[in-house]
Amino acid sequence: MNKIAKTLILTAAAAALSLSAVSEASADSWRRHHNNDALVGGAVGLATGLIVGSAIANSNQPRYYYDEPRYAEPVYEPEYDAPVYRAPPPRYYQPVRAGLEPWTPQWQRYCSYRYRSFDPGTGTFIGNDGREHFCTAG
């Protein structure tokens, strides 16, 4: 049975029992005790309000069901075989050989342009490792 229907049936039963109890109690001593009527009516109203309020509060709560997923990812299948782009293989070029003989003016010019630490007297330069290397043009 639905939870809302159960709550409504229980609320109606509680209201009926409360009203019947109030009517029997007040019918016997209506003329003698007038001061308890307001308290009984307030208690009945409070009880009914609490029951109806809890029924309304419970019916508006979101329900979380962990048994079944509500959303499933669709399986993607392409309608056609799309062409796949393949980049051409890289081209490697052989470095240009200067073919300069050591100790010629062209060799000294090449090495001094290429290495800032080039020493024309010894023909060496200081590499990244901190050691001296002989300049080879080519």
C-alpha positions as CSV (number, residue, x, y, z in Angstrom):
1,M,0.0,0.0,0.0
2,N,1.2,3.5,-0.8
3,K,2.8,5.3,2.2
4,I,0.6,8.4,1.6
5,A,-2.5,6.3,1.7
6,K,-1.4,4.7,4.9
7,T,-0.7,8.0,6.5
8,L,-4.1,9.4,5.4
9,I,-5.9,6.4,6.9
10,L,-4.1,6.7,10.2
11,T,-4.7,10.4,10.3
12,A,-8.4,9.9,9.8
13,A,-8.5,7.1,12.4
14,A,-6.7,9.3,14.9
15,A,-9.1,12.2,14.3
16,A,-12.1,10.0,14.6
17,L,-10.9,8.5,17.9
18,S,-10.0,11.9,19.3
19,L,-13.4,13.4,18.4
20,S,-15.3,10.4,19.8
21,A,-13.4,10.6,23.1
22,V,-13.9,14.3,23.4
23,S,-17.6,14.1,22.7
24,E,-18.2,11.4,25.3
25,A,-16.2,13.2,27.9
26,S,-17.8,16.5,27.3
27,A,-21.4,15.2,27.1
28,D,-21.3,13.9,30.6
29,S,-20.2,17.1,32.3
30,W,-21.0,19.9,29.9
31,R,-22.8,22.1,32.3
32,R,-20.6,21.5,35.4
33,H,-17.0,21.8,34.0
34,H,-16.5,24.4,31.3
35,N,-12.8,25.0,31.8
36,N,-11.4,21.7,30.4
37,D,-13.1,22.1,27.0
38,A,-10.5,24.5,25.6
39,L,-7.6,22.4,26.8
40,V,-9.1,19.2,25.2
41,G,-9.9,21.0,22.0
42,G,-6.3,22.4,21.9
43,A,-4.8,19.0,22.5
44,V,-6.9,17.4,19.8
45,G,-6.0,20.2,17.3
46,L,-2.3,19.9,18.2
47,A,-2.4,16.1,17.7
48,T,-4.2,16.4,14.4
49,G,-1.9,19.1,13.2
50,L,1.2,17.1,14.1
51,I,-0.1,14.0,12.3
52,V,-1.2,15.9,9.2
53,G,2.0,17.9,9.2
54,S,4.2,14.8,9.4
55,A,2.2,13.2,6.6
56,I,2.7,16.3,4.4
57,A,6.4,16.5,5.3
58,N,7.0,12.8,4.5
59,S,5.2,13.0,1.2
60,N,7.4,15.9,-0.1
61,Q,10.7,14.2,0.7
62,P,12.7,13.0,-2.3
63,R,13.0,9.3,-2.5
64,Y,16.4,7.8,-3.3
65,Y,16.5,4.3,-4.6
66,Y,20.0,2.8,-4.8
67,D,18.9,-0.6,-6.3
68,E,18.3,0.6,-9.8
69,P,20.1,3.5,-11.6
70,R,17.8,6.1,-12.9
71,Y,20.1,7.0,-15.8
72,A,22.2,4.7,-17.8
73,E,24.9,5.9,-20.2
74,P,23.9,5.1,-23.8
75,V,26.1,2.9,-25.7
76,Y,27.7,4.9,-28.5
77,E,28.1,3.2,-31.8
78,P,29.1,5.3,-34.8
79,E,26.8,5.1,-37.7
80,Y,29.6,5.0,-40.2
81,D,33.3,4.4,-40.2
82,A,34.8,7.9,-40.0
83,P,38.1,8.4,-41.8
84,V,41.0,8.4,-39.3
85,Y,43.6,11.1,-39.8
86,R,47.2,9.8,-39.8
87,A,50.0,12.3,-39.8
88,P,52.7,11.7,-42.3
89,P,56.0,10.4,-40.9
90,P,58.5,13.0,-39.9
91,R,61.3,13.8,-42.3
92,Y,64.8,13.8,-41.0
93,Y,67.4,15.9,-42.7
94,Q,71.1,15.3,-42.5
95,P,72.8,18.3,-41.0
96,V,74.8,20.4,-43.4
97,R,78.5,19.6,-43.1
98,A,80.6,22.6,-43.1
99,G,83.7,20.6,-44.0
100,L,86.0,23.2,-42.5
101,E,89.5,22.3,-41.7
102,P,90.7,23.2,-38.2
103,W,92.7,26.4,-37.7
104,T,91.5,28.1,-40.8
105,P,89.9,31.6,-40.6
106,Q,86.5,30.1,-41.7
107,W,86.8,27.5,-38.9
108,Q,87.6,30.1,-36.3
109,R,84.7,32.3,-37.4
110,Y,82.3,29.3,-37.4
111,C,83.3,28.2,-33.9
112,S,83.3,31.7,-32.4
113,Y,79.7,32.3,-33.8
114,R,78.6,28.9,-32.6
115,Y,80.1,28.9,-29.1
116,R,80.4,32.0,-26.9
117,S,83.2,30.4,-24.8
118,F,85.3,29.6,-27.8
119,D,89.0,30.2,-27.3
120,P,90.8,30.7,-30.7
121,G,94.2,30.1,-29.2
122,T,93.4,26.5,-28.1
123,G,90.5,25.8,-30.4
124,T,88.3,24.7,-27.5
125,F,85.1,25.8,-25.9
126,I,83.5,25.1,-22.5
127,G,80.6,22.8,-22.8
128,N,77.5,22.4,-20.6
129,D,79.3,19.8,-18.5
130,G,82.0,22.4,-17.6
131,R,84.8,20.7,-19.5
132,E,86.7,21.9,-22.5
133,H,85.9,20.4,-25.9
134,F,87.7,20.9,-29.2
135,C,85.5,22.6,-31.8
136,T,84.7,20.5,-34.8
137,A,82.9,22.2,-37.7
138,G,80.9,19.4,-39.2
